[in-house]
Amino acid sequence: MRYRLAIVAVAVLILSGGCVWKSDYTARLADIDGLKKERTGLKEKVAGLENKITGLNARIEGLEKEKEALIRENADIKTTLESKRDDLMTQVVILKHNLNENKYRIDELEHEVDRLSEEKAKAIEEKERAMARMTNTYESLVGELKQEIKEGEIQITQLRDKLTVNMVDKILFDSGSAAIKSKGQKVLNRVADILKGVTDRQIKVEGHTDNVPISTALADRFSTNWELSTARATTVVRYLQGRGINPSLLSAEGFSEYRPVAPNDTLENRSKNRRIEIVLVPLDAKQTAE
């Protein structure tokens, strides 16, 4: 703009025909050159600024894209975090539920332990009472049958929960017979009077023989020692029932010659094997339930 004004001024001076000093003219030309240079500098400055603006715009565009990417990434992170938070909250709920169930189960187990401990104490107490009763029965039998024990006709043993009255057959039966002798009845009467008070034991009557086969004379009644041993055991059971012992506690078994207490190699040993055993053992589970 200043360049244009300078040219107009020079033209006016020429047209007006006024006298212009050479020094003024030279000064004006110098001004024009200066203005040209200033204009050129300004154009370069403007071009530089435009380039800078273009660079800044490109940077702004890049930052906008970066911002959009970060926004999307933040959104994804937020979604992931919310999903994980929901999963964790679900796990917390499940863990709390399991914790409550476990606490409830622990309470149940503690109650069960207390109950079982109480039952155990009662069972131990009852077992001690039962052992005391068994010992009392043992002592009563030994005291009642001390003469027969002394003569070797009867043996009474107690091992833990098992009490056995071992009676040689000659005290109860004649040879080859299943009928109880008079002397045997007297012995069984005394045994029965003591066993009538037993209510917590099975009373098993076992018949045993030696290994001598049944004679021809007895074959029509007892084919083998199996029949003889079983018949004798059954006869004793029926007799004890008749003397007032609870029949639900009684049982009869015959073992023939197959459970000897001594080798069948002498008369004395065979005599030991021919026997009736009255065995007291704890009630089985079925009888206990009943």
C-alpha positions in Angstrom: 0.0 0.0 0.0 2.8 2.4 0.9 4.5 1.4 -2.4 1.5 2.5 -4.4 1.2 5.8 -2.6 4.8 6.6 -3.3 4.3 6.0 -7.1 1.2 8.2 -7.1 3.1 10.9 -5.4 5.9 10.9 -7.9 3.5 10.9 -10.8 1.7 13.9 -9.3 4.9 15.8 -9.1 5.8 15.1 -12.7 2.4 16.1 -13.9 2.3 19.2 -11.9 5.4 20.3 -13.6 6.8 21.3 -10.2 10.5 21.3 -9.7 11.8 18.2 -7.8 15.2 18.1 -6.5 17.3 15.3 -7.5 18.0 14.3 -3.9 14.3 14.0 -3.2 13.8 11.8 -6.2 16.7 9.6 -5.1 15.1 9.3 -1.7 11.8 8.3 -3.2 13.4 5.6 -5.2 15.2 4.3 -2.1 11.9 4.2 -0.4 10.4 2.2 -3.2 13.2 -0.3 -3.1 12.8 -0.6 0.7 9.1 -1.1 0.3 9.6 -3.8 -2.3 12.0 -5.6 -0.1 9.6 -5.2 2.8 6.8 -6.6 0.7 8.9 -9.5 -0.4 9.8 -10.2 3.3 6.1 -10.0 4.2 5.2 -12.4 1.5 7.8 -14.9 2.7 6.7 -14.4 6.2 3.1 -15.0 5.2 4.1 -18.1 3.2 5.9 -19.4 6.3 3.0 -18.7 8.5 0.7 -20.5 6.0 3.0 -23.5 6.0 3.1 -23.4 9.8 -0.7 -23.2 9.8 -0.9 -26.2 7.4 1.4 -28.2 9.7 -0.6 -27.2 12.8 -3.8 -28.2 11.0 -2.2 -31.6 10.1 -1.1 -32.0 13.7 -4.5 -31.0 15.0 -6.1 -33.6 12.6 -3.7 -36.2 13.9 -4.5 -35.3 17.5 -8.2 -35.5 16.8 -7.7 -39.0 15.3 -5.6 -40.0 18.3 -8.2 -38.6 20.6 -10.9 -40.6 18.8 -8.8 -43.7 19.1 -8.2 -43.1 22.8 -11.9 -42.5 23.3 -12.7 -45.8 21.6 -10.0 -47.5 23.6 -11.3 -46.0 26.8 -14.8 -47.2 25.9 -13.5 -50.7 25.3 -11.6 -50.6 28.6 -14.7 -49.3 30.4 -16.8 -52.1 28.9 -14.1 -54.7 29.8 -13.9 -53.3 33.3 -17.7 -53.3 33.7 -17.8 -56.9 32.5 -15.1 -57.9 34.9 -16.8 -56.1 37.7 -20.0 -57.9 36.9 -18.2 -61.2 36.9 -16.5 -60.4 40.2 -19.8 -59.3 41.7 -21.3 -62.6 40.5 -18.4 -64.6 42.0 -18.8 -62.6 45.3 -22.4 -63.5 45.4 -21.6 -67.2 44.8 -18.8 -67.2 47.3 -21.1 -65.6 49.9 -23.7 -68.3 49.2 -21.2 -71.1 49.5 -19.8 -69.5 52.7 -23.3 -69.5 54.2 -23.9 -73.1 53.1 -20.6 -74.2 54.6 -21.4 -72.4 57.8 -24.7 -74.1 57.9 -23.1 -77.5 57.2 -20.5 -76.9 59.9 -23.3 -76.2 62.3 -25.0 -79.4 61.2 -21.7 -81.4 61.6 -21.1 -79.9 65.0 -24.6 -81.0 66.1 -24.0 -84.4 64.6 -20.6 -84.7 66.4 -22.3 -83.7 69.7 -25.1 -86.3 69.1 -22.6 -89.0 68.2 -20.5 -88.2 71.1 -23.5 -88.5 73.4 -24.5 -91.8 71.7 -20.9 -93.0 72.1 -20.9 -92.2 75.8 -24.2 -93.9 76.2 -23.0 -96.9 74.2 -19.8 -97.2 76.3 -21.9 -96.9 79.5 -24.3 -99.5 78.2 -21.4 -101.8 77.2 -19.9 -101.5 80.6 -23.3 -102.3 82.2 -23.6 -105.3 79.8 -20.1 -106.5 80.7 -21.0 -106.2 84.3 -24.2 -108.2 83.7 -22.2 -110.8 81.8 -19.6 -111.0 84.5 -22.4 -111.4 87.0 -24.0 -114.2 84.9 -20.5 -115.8 84.7 -20.0 -115.6 88.4 -23.5 -116.9 89.1 -23.0 -119.9 86.8 -19.6 -120.7 88.3 -21.0 -120.5 91.8 -24.0 -122.6 90.9 -22.1 -125.3 89.0 -18.9 -125.4 91.0 -19.3 -129.1 91.8 -19.7 -130.1 88.1 -16.8 -127.7 87.2 -14.7 -129.4 89.8 -15.5 -132.8 88.5 -14.6 -131.7 84.9 -18.1 -132.1 83.5 -18.6 -128.4 82.9 -16.3 -125.6 81.8 -17.4 -122.0 81.9 -15.3 -119.4 80.1 -15.8 -115.7 79.4 -13.9 -113.9 76.6 -14.9 -110.3 76.0 -18.6 -110.3 75.0 -18.8 -114.1 74.7 -19.7 -116.5 77.6 -19.6 -120.2 77.0 -20.9 -123.1 79.1 -19.3 -126.3 77.9 -21.1 -129.4 79.0 -19.8 -132.9 78.2 -22.5 -135.0 76.7 -22.5 -137.7 79.4 -23.9 -135.2 81.9 -26.9 -134.7 79.6 -27.4 -137.7 77.4 -26.9 -141.4 77.2 -24.7 -142.7 74.4 -26.4 -142.3 71.0 -29.5 -140.6 72.6 -30.9 -137.1 72.2 -33.1 -137.4 75.3 -32.0 -135.5 78.3 -31.2 -137.6 81.4 -32.6 -136.8 84.8 -29.2 -135.5 86.0 -28.9 -133.4 82.9 -32.3 -131.9 83.6 -31.3 -130.9 87.1 -28.2 -129.2 85.7 -30.2 -127.4 83.0 -32.7 -126.3 85.5 -30.0 -124.5 87.5 -28.6 -123.0 84.3 -32.0 -121.9 83.1 -32.8 -120.2 86.4 -29.7 -118.0 85.9 -30.2 -117.4 82.1 -33.8 -116.4 82.5 -32.5 -113.0 83.6 -30.5 -112.5 80.4 -32.3 -110.2 78.0 -29.5 -108.6 76.0 -27.7 -111.7 74.6 -28.3 -114.4 72.1 -28.3 -117.8 73.7 -27.0 -120.3 71.1 -27.0 -124.0 71.9 -24.4 -125.9 69.8 -24.2 -129.7 69.5 -20.8 -131.4 68.9 -19.8 -135.0 68.4 -16.5 -137.0 68.0 -15.5 -138.5 64.7 -16.9 -142.0 65.5 -19.6 -142.8 62.9 -23.1 -143.6 63.9 -23.6 -147.3 64.7 -25.9 -149.4 62.6 -28.3 -149.8 65.5 -28.8 -146.0 65.6 -28.8 -145.4 61.9 -32.6 -145.5 61.7 -32.8 -142.5 64.1 -29.6 -140.6 63.2 -28.1 -141.1 59.8 -24.9 -139.3 60.7 -23.3 -137.2 63.5 -24.9 -134.2 61.8 -28.4 -135.4 62.8 -27.3 -136.4 66.3 -25.6 -133.1 67.1 -28.5 -131.1 65.8 -31.1 -133.2 67.6 -29.3 -132.8 70.9 -28.9 -129.0 70.5 -32.6 -128.7 69.6 -33.7 -130.8 72.6 -31.7 -128.5 74.9 -33.2 -125.4 73.3 -36.7 -126.7 73.8 -36.0 -127.6 77.4 -34.6 -124.2 78.2 -37.7 -122.6 76.6 -39.8 -124.8 78.8 -37.9 -123.4 81.8 -38.9 -119.8 81.0 -36.1 -118.5 78.7 -37.3 -116.2 76.0 -37.4 -118.3 72.8 -36.6 -115.3 70.6 -33.1 -115.3 72.1 -32.6 -119.1 71.6 -31.1 -120.9 68.6 -29.9 -124.4 68.0 -27.0 -125.5 65.8 -25.4 -128.9 65.1 -21.7 -129.0 64.0 -21.2 -132.8 64.0 -17.5 -133.7 64.4 -16.1 -130.7 62.5 -15.3 -128.3 65.4 -13.3 -130.5 67.9 -11.6 -129.0 70.9 -9.1 -131.9 71.0 -7.7 -134.5 68.6 -9.9 -137.5 68.2 -7.0 -139.8 69.0 -7.9 -141.0 72.6 -11.0 -141.9 74.5 -10.5 -138.9 76.8 -10.2 -136.5 73.8 -13.2 -137.9 72.1 -15.1 -137.5 75.3 -14.2 -133.8 75.3 -15.4 -133.4 71.7 -18.8 -134.9 72.5 -20.4 -131.9 74.1 -23.1 -129.3 74.3 -22.1 -125.6 74.4 -24.4 -122.9 75.5 -23.0 -119.7 74.1 -24.0 -116.2 75.1 -23.1 -113.5 72.5 -24.4 -109.9 71.8 -27.6 -109.6 70.0 -27.3 -109.1 66.2 -28.4 -105.9 64.5 -31.9 -107.3 63.5 -32.7 -108.4 67.0 -31.4 -105.1 68.4 -33.7 -103.2 66.1 -36.7 -105.3 67.1 
